[in-house]
Amino acid sequence: MNLFVLTNQKYIMRRSKLVNYAVKSLAPLLTMQVATGFTGIPRASQFVRLSALSYSTSTSLALSKKDAAFPTWSFEKHCDRMEWNELHPFKLTATNNLAYEDSDLVILGIYGPPKNSKENDEEDKDDDEEELEVTLTGITKEIDDGLGGILTEVIDDNAKNFKAGSKKGIMTPTVRVPTKDGKSKRYVVIGLGDAPDKEEKKSPLGRILGKAIAQKIHDEAKVQSCSVVLPNLLEDATSLTDFSSSLYSTLYSDDRYRTGQNLKPLAKDLTSVILVSPSSIAESANTDLENGKRIAQGIFLAKDIVNSPHNILNSESLADTAKRIASESGGHITCNILDRKDCEERGMGSYLGVARGSETEPQFIHLVYSPKNKNNLKRVGIVGKGLLFDTGGDNIKTAM
């Protein structure tokens, strides 16, 4: 009996030293007490437990400083707030003032040449294979003449891909022109598709152009200001809103969990984008652009929620997000959240049964939107599951 005890004491001491070494090496990853597994000899278990606690005390300050700006889930307290990505801070405006000389990047939109009516698909195919001739007009022609016809040359050299502007969102290569201050001004021609027909339905032109231009601004290094000449687009409120929301949302980059060289800011030097119309613009043009910006904020938030891992986004941090949405809505959205007790009183057994698998309390979120104009309103209800953990299937987050 005595031999058995001595043998186990030696074994326990060796194992205690090993565990103590492991605790010191892996302390940043450990948040639970370590036990030896020998229930019959409490002193060894206490020794290892005290060793783990003593080391965690010495490292707690360093860990708290390192993780202070990144609240997350732990055994002591779960994360109760999800951070939001902010929109790109550049300013988007519309004007009919043709003063674009100060812009680093000038993007000129042109419509494709008029086409004859087509009787069948074979004629469509023949027209696609035919090289289309382009005739620049208006401000684009003035700039081209001032540059010695270089824009026309670039369009002709890229005729196969550019199609004389008949393909929406397709751009020519960038033309760089040296300036007096030793820098260079950049010019790009973008296709607007076929000339619009007043009787045709609304096209997605604004959305297509917004995405293409945002990507171009990012690809062009150190662009601070950009002027975009888009004839006729500024006369349509829907196109303006689509353009704005697409421009902002394309510059989404989730850097909440990145640091240092892993940060991926898009168009980081951009400060302003000006939409220029050679003719008239809608009176509500800048209001329409602002509406598109608000839509982009909603798109950002939706992507933030989808991209947040479960150690950040749980039932309580999602409820906090709902409260923040309501508080920033100007009184148009109200938020009511039922906790576990409220759900029990309402007999929501199935919901509570699923919620028992979570480390946080259930939060039944109810958001109600009331627009300014409340005449002839119809009630529409949207129900979402709000699953906050991996349930299998394809990963669509990386596409965000």
C-alpha positions as CSV (number, residue, x, y, z in Angstrom):
1,M,0.0,0.0,0.0
2,N,2.8,2.4,0.9
3,L,4.6,1.5,-2.3
4,F,1.5,2.3,-4.3
5,V,1.2,5.7,-2.7
6,L,4.8,6.6,-3.2
7,T,4.8,5.5,-6.9
8,N,1.7,7.6,-7.6
9,Q,3.1,10.5,-5.8
10,K,6.2,10.5,-8.0
11,Y,4.0,10.1,-11.0
12,I,1.8,12.9,-9.9
13,M,4.8,15.2,-9.3
14,R,6.1,14.5,-12.8
15,R,2.7,15.1,-14.3
16,S,2.3,18.3,-12.3
17,K,5.5,19.7,-13.6
18,L,4.4,18.8,-17.1
19,V,1.0,20.5,-16.7
20,N,2.7,23.5,-15.1
21,Y,4.9,23.8,-18.2
22,A,2.0,23.5,-20.5
23,V,0.0,26.1,-18.6
24,K,2.9,28.6,-18.9
25,S,3.3,27.8,-22.6
26,L,-0.4,27.9,-23.6
27,A,-1.7,30.4,-21.0
28,P,-3.1,32.8,-23.7
29,L,-5.3,29.9,-24.9
30,L,-6.4,28.5,-21.5
31,T,-9.4,29.8,-19.6
32,M,-10.3,26.8,-17.6
33,Q,-8.7,25.1,-14.6
34,V,-6.5,22.1,-15.2
35,A,-7.1,18.9,-13.2
36,T,-4.9,15.8,-13.0
37,G,-7.7,13.3,-13.2
38,F,-6.8,11.6,-9.9
39,T,-9.8,12.1,-7.7
40,G,-8.3,10.1,-4.8
41,I,-5.3,12.5,-4.2
42,P,-6.6,16.1,-3.8
43,R,-3.2,17.7,-3.1
44,A,-1.9,17.1,-6.6
45,S,-5.0,18.5,-8.1
46,Q,-4.9,21.6,-5.9
47,F,-1.2,22.1,-6.9
48,V,-1.9,22.1,-10.6
49,R,-5.0,24.3,-10.1
50,L,-3.0,26.8,-8.1
51,S,-0.2,26.8,-10.7
52,A,-2.6,27.6,-13.5
53,L,-4.3,30.3,-11.5
54,S,-1.0,31.9,-10.5
55,Y,0.2,32.1,-14.0
56,S,-3.0,33.4,-15.4
57,T,-2.8,36.3,-12.9
58,S,0.6,37.3,-14.2
59,T,-0.6,37.4,-17.9
60,S,-4.1,38.9,-17.4
61,L,-2.9,42.5,-17.7
62,A,-1.0,41.8,-21.0
63,L,-4.0,39.9,-22.4
64,S,-6.5,42.6,-21.5
65,K,-4.4,45.3,-23.1
66,K,-3.9,43.2,-26.3
67,D,-7.6,42.3,-26.6
68,A,-9.1,45.5,-25.2
69,A,-10.2,46.8,-28.7
70,F,-11.5,43.4,-29.7
71,P,-14.2,42.2,-27.3
72,T,-15.1,38.5,-27.8
73,W,-16.6,35.5,-26.1
74,S,-14.9,33.9,-23.1
75,F,-16.0,31.5,-20.4
76,E,-16.5,34.5,-18.0
77,K,-18.5,36.7,-20.3
78,H,-19.8,36.5,-23.8
79,C,-19.5,39.3,-26.4
80,D,-22.6,41.5,-26.2
81,R,-21.8,43.9,-29.0
82,M,-21.0,43.5,-32.7
83,E,-18.9,46.3,-34.3
84,W,-20.1,47.8,-37.6
85,N,-18.1,48.7,-40.7
86,E,-18.4,52.4,-41.7
87,L,-19.1,53.5,-45.2
88,H,-16.2,54.9,-47.2
89,P,-16.0,58.6,-46.2
90,F,-15.7,60.1,-49.7
91,K,-18.3,62.7,-50.7
92,L,-20.6,62.0,-53.7
93,T,-22.3,65.0,-55.4
94,A,-24.0,65.8,-58.7
95,T,-23.6,69.0,-60.7
96,N,-24.0,70.5,-64.2
97,N,-20.8,72.5,-63.7
98,L,-18.3,71.2,-66.2
99,A,-15.2,72.2,-64.2
100,Y,-13.5,68.9,-63.9
101,E,-9.9,70.0,-64.5
102,D,-8.9,69.5,-60.8
103,S,-9.9,65.8,-60.8
104,D,-7.2,63.1,-60.8
105,L,-9.4,60.7,-62.7
106,V,-12.0,61.7,-65.4
107,I,-14.4,59.0,-66.6
108,L,-16.4,59.8,-69.7
109,G,-19.6,57.8,-70.5
110,I,-20.6,57.3,-74.1
111,Y,-23.6,55.5,-75.6
112,G,-23.1,52.9,-78.4
113,P,-24.0,53.9,-82.0
114,P,-27.6,53.5,-83.0
115,K,-28.6,50.1,-84.4
116,N,-31.1,49.1,-87.0
117,S,-34.1,47.0,-85.9
118,K,-33.3,43.3,-85.9
119,E,-35.6,40.6,-87.1
120,N,-34.1,37.5,-85.6
121,D,-31.2,36.2,-83.4
122,E,-29.0,35.5,-86.5
123,E,-28.9,39.2,-87.3
124,D,-28.1,39.9,-83.6
125,K,-25.1,37.6,-83.8
126,D,-23.9,39.2,-87.1
127,D,-24.1,42.7,-85.5
128,D,-22.0,41.4,-82.5
129,E,-19.2,40.3,-84.8
130,E,-19.3,43.6,-86.8
131,E,-16.9,46.3,-85.8
132,L,-18.9,49.3,-84.7
133,E,-17.8,52.9,-85.5
134,V,-17.9,55.4,-82.7
135,T,-18.5,59.1,-83.0
136,L,-17.7,61.2,-79.9
137,T,-19.9,64.1,-79.1
138,G,-20.3,66.9,-76.6
139,I,-17.8,67.2,-73.8
140,T,-16.1,63.9,-74.6
141,K,-15.3,65.1,-78.1
142,E,-14.0,68.4,-76.7
143,I,-11.6,66.5,-74.3
144,D,-10.6,64.2,-77.1
145,D,-9.8,67.1,-79.5
146,G,-7.8,68.7,-76.7
147,L,-5.8,65.5,-76.3
148,G,-5.1,65.2,-80.0
149,G,-7.6,62.4,-80.6
150,I,-6.0,59.9,-78.2
151,L,-9.3,58.8,-76.8
152,T,-10.6,57.8,-80.2
153,E,-7.4,55.9,-80.9
154,V,-7.8,53.9,-77.6
155,I,-11.4,53.1,-78.4
156,D,-10.4,51.9,-81.9
157,D,-7.5,49.8,-80.5
158,N,-9.9,48.1,-78.1
159,A,-12.8,47.8,-80.5
160,K,-13.3,44.1,-80.0
161,N,-13.9,44.4,-76.2
162,F,-15.3,47.9,-75.9
163,K,-17.8,47.6,-78.8
164,A,-17.9,51.4,-79.3
165,G,-19.6,51.8,-75.9
166,S,-22.5,49.4,-76.6
167,K,-21.5,47.2,-73.7
168,K,-22.6,48.6,-70.3
169,G,-19.8,49.1,-67.8
170,I,-16.9,48.2,-70.1
171,M,-14.0,50.6,-69.9
172,T,-11.1,51.5,-72.2
173,P,-7.5,51.3,-70.8
174,T,-6.5,54.4,-68.8
175,V,-5.0,57.3,-70.7
176,R,-2.4,59.2,-68.6
177,V,-1.6,62.8,-69.6
178,P,1.3,64.6,-67.8
179,T,0.4,67.9,-66.0
180,K,2.5,71.0,-65.2
181,D,3.1,69.9,-61.6
182,G,4.8,66.7,-62.7
183,K,1.8,64.5,-62.0
184,S,-0.6,63.0,-64.5
185,K,-4.3,63.2,-65.2
186,R,-6.1,60.0,-66.1
187,Y,-8.9,59.6,-68.6
188,V,-11.1,56.6,-69.1
189,V,-14.1,56.0,-71.4
190,I,-16.9,53.8,-70.1
191,G,-19.7,52.3,-72.2
192,L,-23.3,53.1,-71.4
193,G,-24.9,50.6,-73.7
194,D,-27.5,51.4,-76.3
195,A,-29.0,54.9,-76.3
196,P,-32.0,54.9,-73.9
197,D,-35.5,54.6,-75.3
198,K,-38.1,56.7,-73.5
199,E,-40.7,53.9,-73.7
200,E,-38.4,51.1,-72.5
201,K,-38.4,49.8,-68.9
202,K,-35.9,51.0,-66.4
203,S,-32.5,49.4,-66.9
204,P,-29.9,48.4,-64.3
205,L,-27.4,50.9,-65.8
206,G,-27.0,52.9,-62.6
207,R,-26.1,49.8,-60.6
208,I,-23.7,48.5,-63.3
209,L,-21.9,51.8,-63.7
210,G,-21.6,52.3,-59.9
211,K,-19.9,49.0,-59.5
212,A,-17.6,49.4,-62.4
213,I,-16.5,52.9,-61.5
214,A,-15.9,52.0,-57.8
215,Q,-13.6,49.1,-59.0
216,K,-11.8,51.4,-61.4
217,I,-11.1,54.0,-58.7
218,H,-9.7,51.3,-56.5
219,D,-7.5,49.8,-59.2
220,E,-6.1,53.2,-60.1
221,A,-3.5,54.0,-57.4
222,K,-3.8,57.2,-55.3
223,V,-6.9,58.6,-56.8
224,Q,-8.2,61.4,-54.6
225,S,-10.9,63.0,-56.8
226,C,-12.9,61.6,-59.6
227,S,-15.3,63.3,-62.1
228,V,-17.8,61.1,-64.0
229,V,-19.5,62.5,-67.0
230,L,-22.8,60.6,-67.5
231,P,-25.2,62.1,-70.0
232,N,-28.9,61.6,-69.2
233,L,-28.3,59.5,-66.1
234,L,-28.7,62.5,-63.8
235,E,-32.2,63.1,-65.0
236,D,-33.5,59.8,-63.5
237,A,-34.0,59.5,-59.8
238,T,-33.9,55.6,-59.7
239,S,-30.7,55.5,-61.7
240,L,-29.0,58.0,-59.4
241,T,-30.0,56.0,-56.3
242,D,-28.9,52.7,-57.9
243,F,-25.6,54.3,-58.9
244,S,-24.9,55.7,-55.4
245,S,-25.8,52.5,-53.5
246,S,-23.7,50.4,-55.9
247,L,-20.7,52.8,-55.8
248,Y,-20.6,52.7,-52.0
249,S,-21.4,49.1,-51.4
250,T,-18.7,47.9,-53.9
251,L,-16.1,49.5,-51.6
252,Y,-17.1,47.2,-48.7
253,S,-14.2,45.6,-47.0
254,D,-14.5,43.8,-43.7
255,D,-11.4,44.9,-41.7
256,R,-13.0,44.4,-38.2
257,Y,-10.9,41.4,-37.5
258,R,-7.7,42.4,-39.4
259,T,-4.7,44.2,-38.2
260,G,-1.4,45.5,-39.7
261,Q,-0.6,44.3,-43.2
262,N,-3.7,42.2,-43.3
263,L,-5.9,45.3,-43.6
264,K,-7.5,45.7,-47.0
265,P,-8.9,49.2,-47.4
266,L,-10.4,49.9,-50.8
267,A,-9.8,53.3,-52.6
268,K,-8.2,54.5,-49.4
269,D,-7.1,57.9,-50.9
270,L,-10.5,58.8,-52.4
271,T,-12.1,62.0,-51.0
272,S,-14.7,63.0,-53.6
273,V,-16.7,61.7,-56.6
274,I,-18.6,64.3,-58.7
275,L,-21.2,63.3,-61.3
276,V,-21.2,65.8,-64.1
277,S,-24.0,66.3,-66.6
278,P,-23.5,68.4,-69.7
279,S,-27.2,69.1,-69.7
280,S,-29.7,69.4,-66.9
281,I,-29.9,67.4,-63.6
282,A,-32.9,66.5,-61.5
283,E,-33.7,68.9,-58.7
284,S,-33.6,66.0,-56.3
285,A,-30.3,64.6,-57.7
286,N,-28.2,65.0,-54.5
287,T,-31.1,63.7,-52.4
288,D,-31.4,60.7,-54.6
289,L,-27.6,60.1,-54.2
290,E,-28.1,60.4,-50.4
291,N,-30.9,57.8,-50.5
292,G,-28.5,55.4,-52.3
293,K,-25.9,56.0,-49.6
294,R,-28.4,55.0,-47.0
295,I,-29.2,51.8,-48.9
296,A,-25.5,51.0,-49.0
297,Q,-25.4,51.4,-45.2
298,G,-28.0,48.7,-45.0
299,I,-26.0,46.5,-47.3
300,F,-22.9,47.0,-45.2
301,L,-24.8,46.0,-42.0
302,A,-26.2,42.9,-43.7
303,K,-22.7,41.8,-44.7
304,D,-21.4,42.6,-41.3
305,I,-23.9,40.3,-39.7
306,V,-23.3,37.5,-42.1
307,N,-19.5,37.8,-41.8
308,S,-19.4,37.9,-38.0
309,P,-18.1,34.7,-36.4
310,H,-20.1,33.1,-33.5
311,N,-17.7,34.2,-30.8
312,I,-18.8,37.8,-31.8
313,L,-22.4,37.4,-33.0
314,N,-24.7,35.7,-30.5
315,S,-28.3,36.3,-29.5
316,E,-27.5,39.2,-27.2
317,S,-25.1,41.0,-29.6
318,L,-27.7,40.6,-32.4
319,A,-30.3,42.1,-30.1
320,D,-28.0,45.0,-29.4
321,T,-27.7,45.5,-33.2
322,A,-31.4,45.6,-33.5
323,K,-31.6,48.2,-30.8
324,R,-29.0,50.3,-32.5
325,I,-30.9,50.1,-35.8
326,A,-34.0,51.4,-34.1
327,S,-32.1,54.2,-32.3
328,E,-30.6,55.5,-35.5
329,S,-33.8,55.4,-37.6
330,G,-35.1,58.8,-36.5
331,G,-38.2,57.3,-34.9
332,H,-39.3,55.3,-37.9
333,I,-38.3,51.9,-36.5
334,T,-39.3,50.6,-33.0
335,C,-37.7,47.6,-31.4
336,N,-39.2,45.2,-28.9
337,I,-37.2,42.2,-27.6
338,L,-38.7,39.3,-25.7
339,D,-36.3,37.6,-23.3
340,R,-36.5,34.0,-21.9
341,K,-39.1,34.9,-19.3
342,D,-41.3,36.7,-21.8
343,C,-41.1,33.8,-24.2
344,E,-42.0,31.3,-21.4
345,E,-45.1,33.4,-20.4
346,R,-46.2,33.3,-24.1
347,G,-45.8,29.5,-24.2
348,M,-43.1,29.6,-27.0
349,G,-41.9,26.1,-26.2
350,S,-40.5,25.2,-29.6
351,Y,-38.5,28.4,-29.8
352,L,-37.2,28.0,-26.3
353,G,-36.3,24.3,-27.0
354,V,-33.9,25.3,-29.7
355,A,-32.5,28.2,-27.7
356,R,-31.4,25.9,-24.9
357,G,-28.5,24.8,-27.1
358,S,-27.0,28.3,-26.9
359,E,-24.6,29.7,-24.3
360,T,-26.6,33.0,-24.3
361,E,-30.2,33.7,-23.3
362,P,-32.8,33.7,-26.2
363,Q,-33.7,37.1,-27.6
364,F,-36.9,37.3,-29.7
365,I,-36.4,40.4,-31.8
366,H,-39.4,42.4,-33.2
367,L,-38.7,45.4,-35.4
368,V,-41.5,47.6,-36.8
369,Y,-41.0,50.1,-39.5
370,S,-43.4,53.0,-39.9
371,P,-42.9,55.3,-42.9
372,K,-43.6,59.0,-42.9
373,N,-46.5,58.7,-45.3
374,K,-49.0,56.4,-43.6
375,N,-51.8,56.6,-46.2
376,N,-53.1,53.4,-47.7
377,L,-50.5,51.2,-46.0
378,K,-50.4,47.5,-46.1
379,R,-48.8,45.4,-43.4
380,V,-46.0,43.1,-44.5
381,G,-44.3,40.7,-42.1
382,I,-40.9,39.2,-42.6
383,V,-39.8,36.3,-40.4
384,G,-36.2,35.2,-40.0
385,K,-34.7,32.3,-38.1
386,G,-31.6,34.2,-36.8
387,L,-29.4,31.2,-36.7
388,L,-26.1,32.3,-35.2
389,F,-24.0,29.1,-35.6
390,D,-22.7,26.8,-38.3
391,T,-25.5,24.5,-39.5
392,G,-23.6,23.0,-42.3
393,G,-23.9,23.5,-46.1
394,D,-22.0,25.8,-48.4
395,N,-19.9,28.7,-47.2
396,I,-21.2,31.9,-48.8
397,K,-19.4,34.3,-46.4
398,T,-16.2,34.5,-48.4
399,A,-18.2,35.9,-51.3
400,M,-19.0,39.0,-49.2
